[in-house]
């Protein structure tokens, strides 16, 4: 199997977080503090996935996936700016579009036999299972922590307290 290096491994793990956390925010009903915590985490990881992809080049050249990374960087940035400006429909469209682009790239990475993930599945399934469990467990921890932080209400002092 072709060698995994730290860049490819962290890129793949980060992409896993993007895939798991995306639907959490897309399908949550509340747009509260937890949504923002999960969203900012998702954006940071998405930036890492996109930027790191430019240093991953099979055969030395860029592919359509690198173009997708550039487009996704733009889409995520526009989505973030839209959220800050309270343009919710634009925010939603950009973020869902960026997520769907990631799903497309993931499908390509998994379904094309010569890529690293199918090779890892056939040659070292326990490693792939461990990585998937790590992504799921840490994503769940982030979501539960964000929900807990969103529920906390600042304590107010009683009237007349110093």
C-alpha positions as CSV (number, residue, x, y, z in Angstrom):
1,X,0.0,0.0,0.0
2,X,1.2,3.5,-0.7
3,X,2.6,5.2,2.3
4,X,0.4,7.3,4.6
5,X,2.2,10.3,6.0
6,X,1.1,12.7,8.7
7,X,-0.4,15.1,6.2
8,X,-2.5,12.5,4.5
9,X,-3.6,10.9,7.8
10,X,-4.6,14.2,9.4
11,X,-6.4,15.3,6.2
12,X,-8.4,12.1,6.2
13,X,-9.2,12.3,9.9
14,X,-10.3,16.0,9.5
15,X,-12.4,15.1,6.5
16,X,-14.1,12.5,8.7
17,X,-15.0,15.2,11.3
18,X,-16.4,17.4,8.5
19,X,-18.6,14.6,7.3
20,X,-19.8,13.8,10.8
21,X,-20.3,17.3,12.2
22,X,-21.9,18.7,9.0
23,X,-25.3,17.0,9.4
24,X,-25.4,17.7,13.1
25,X,-25.7,21.4,12.4
26,X,-27.7,21.1,9.2
27,X,-30.4,19.1,10.9
28,X,-30.5,20.6,14.3
29,X,-33.6,22.7,14.9
30,X,-32.0,25.2,17.2
31,X,-29.6,27.8,16.0
32,X,-28.1,28.5,19.4
33,X,-24.7,28.7,21.0
34,X,-24.2,25.0,20.4
35,X,-24.8,25.6,16.7
36,X,-22.1,28.3,16.7
37,X,-19.6,26.2,18.7
38,X,-20.1,23.2,16.4
39,X,-20.1,25.5,13.3
40,X,-16.9,27.3,14.2
41,X,-15.2,23.9,14.8
42,X,-16.6,22.6,11.5
43,X,-15.3,25.7,9.7
44,X,-11.8,25.4,11.2
45,X,-11.6,21.7,10.3
46,X,-13.0,22.4,6.8
47,X,-10.3,25.0,6.2
48,X,-7.7,22.5,7.2
49,X,-9.1,19.9,4.9
50,X,-9.2,22.3,1.9
51,X,-5.8,23.9,2.5
52,X,-4.0,20.6,3.3
53,X,-5.3,19.1,0.0
54,X,-3.1,21.4,-2.0
55,X,0.0,19.5,-0.7
56,X,-1.5,16.1,-1.5
57,X,-0.8,15.5,-5.2
58,X,-0.6,12.1,-6.8
59,X,1.6,12.3,-9.8
60,X,2.7,15.8,-8.9
61,X,-0.2,17.8,-10.4
62,X,-3.5,19.3,-9.4
63,X,-6.8,17.6,-10.1
64,X,-10.4,18.6,-10.1
65,X,-10.5,17.8,-6.4
66,X,-8.1,20.7,-5.8
67,X,-10.5,22.9,-7.8
68,X,-13.2,21.7,-5.5
69,X,-11.1,22.6,-2.5
70,X,-10.6,26.1,-3.8
71,X,-14.3,26.5,-4.4
72,X,-15.1,25.1,-1.0
73,X,-12.8,27.6,0.7
74,X,-14.7,30.4,-1.0
75,X,-18.1,28.9,-0.2
76,X,-17.2,28.4,3.5
77,X,-15.8,31.9,3.8
78,X,-18.9,33.4,2.2
79,X,-21.1,31.2,4.5
80,X,-19.2,32.5,7.5
81,X,-19.5,36.1,6.4
82,X,-23.2,35.6,5.7
83,X,-23.8,34.2,9.2
84,X,-21.9,37.2,10.8
85,X,-24.1,39.5,8.8
86,X,-27.3,37.5,9.7
87,X,-28.0,36.6,6.1
88,X,-29.2,33.2,7.1
89,X,-30.5,31.9,3.8
90,X,-27.1,32.7,2.1
91,X,-25.3,31.1,5.1
92,X,-27.4,28.0,4.9
93,X,-26.9,27.6,1.1
94,X,-23.1,28.1,1.3
95,X,-22.6,25.7,4.1
96,X,-24.8,23.0,2.7
97,X,-23.1,23.4,-0.6
98,X,-19.7,23.1,1.0
99,X,-20.9,20.0,2.8
100,X,-22.2,18.4,-0.4
101,X,-18.9,19.1,-2.1
102,X,-17.1,17.3,0.8
103,X,-19.5,14.3,0.4
104,X,-18.6,14.2,-3.3
105,X,-14.9,14.3,-2.6
106,X,-15.3,11.6,0.0
107,X,-17.3,9.4,-2.4
108,X,-14.5,9.7,-4.9
109,X,-11.9,8.9,-2.2
110,X,-13.8,5.8,-1.1
111,X,-15.2,4.4,-4.4
112,X,-12.1,4.7,-6.6
113,X,-10.1,1.4,-6.0
114,X,-6.6,2.9,-6.3
115,X,-7.2,5.5,-3.6
116,X,-5.8,5.1,-0.1
117,X,-9.0,4.5,1.8
118,X,-10.1,1.4,-0.2
119,X,-6.5,0.1,0.1
120,X,-6.6,0.7,3.9
121,X,-10.0,-1.1,4.1
122,X,-8.7,-4.1,2.4
123,X,-5.2,-4.3,3.9
124,X,-5.6,-2.8,7.4
125,X,-9.4,-2.8,8.3
126,X,-8.6,-2.5,12.1
127,X,-6.7,0.7,11.5
128,X,-9.6,2.2,9.5
129,X,-12.1,1.0,12.1
130,X,-10.0,2.7,14.9
131,X,-9.8,5.9,12.9
132,X,-13.6,5.9,12.3
133,X,-14.3,5.2,16.0
134,X,-11.9,8.0,17.0
135,X,-13.7,10.5,14.7
136,X,-17.2,9.4,15.9
137,X,-16.3,9.4,19.6
138,X,-14.5,12.8,19.5
139,X,-17.3,14.3,17.4
140,X,-19.9,13.1,19.9
141,X,-17.8,14.6,22.7
142,X,-17.7,17.9,20.9
143,X,-21.5,17.9,20.3
144,X,-22.3,17.0,23.9
145,X,-19.9,19.6,25.2
146,X,-21.4,22.3,23.0
147,X,-24.9,21.4,24.0
148,X,-23.9,21.5,27.7
149,X,-22.2,24.9,27.3
150,X,-25.3,26.2,25.4
151,X,-27.6,25.2,28.3
152,X,-25.6,26.9,31.0
153,X,-27.1,30.2,32.1
154,X,-24.9,32.7,33.7
155,X,-25.6,33.0,37.4
156,X,-27.2,36.2,38.5
157,X,-26.6,37.7,41.9
158,X,-29.6,38.3,44.1
159,X,-30.7,41.9,44.7
160,X,-28.6,43.7,47.2
161,X,-25.7,41.3,46.9
162,X,-22.2,42.8,46.9
